[in-house]
Amino acid sequence: MDIGMIVYATGLELLLPIVGAGMSLYGTATQYQAQRAAAEASLNAAKAEGEMMKQKGAEEQAVSQREALQQQRKTQAVQDRARAVAAAGGGGTGGSALNIIADLGAAGKEAEGEIYRQGAQKAQDYRNRASVGVQTANAKYKGEKGVAVADALGGVGKTLGGLYSSGVFNKLRG
């Protein structure tokens, strides 16, 4: 065996573990980037869903406002009809007829207020769910980022440990 073969064999003994370690580190870095990208995608999806929920809440509130206005018109129509019937019956618009009309108006206002309250509550429920969803996604994102960093550090440590175990450092020293 000539000296060239010994140098070649020794070089391979040193080179192969180092190349393997480099590939392992590259794989660890790639995995880290993939985990971070997945965490960011999950966070962005939760934020988009939160915005859709806020929009749905605004739509629910708008629907309740339209329904309340419709209730207001119905109440006005019923009151107008009651006035017309009272006047046509010869009773005029006095005493008990006015009380009935006022009661109809109060009941209509109460129904209108309930419609507004229900719409506002639905809108608030959607906003709350959106907020909780985004907060949960933020916490999950931070946790997933932490796991990605821990995995990456573990991969680096494992790679360096493998290099040390292979004796490459001793061979490099001499």
Buried (B, 14 or more C-beta within 10 A) or exposed (E): EEEEEEEEEEEEEBEEBEEBBEEBBEEBEEBBEEBBEEBEEBBEEBBEBBEEBBEBBEBBBEBBBEBBEEBBEEBEEBBEEBBEEBEEEEEEEEEEBBEBBEEBBEEBEEBBEEBBEBBBEBBEBBBEBBEEBBEEBEEBBEEBBEEBEEBBEEBBEEBBEBBEEBEBEEEEEE
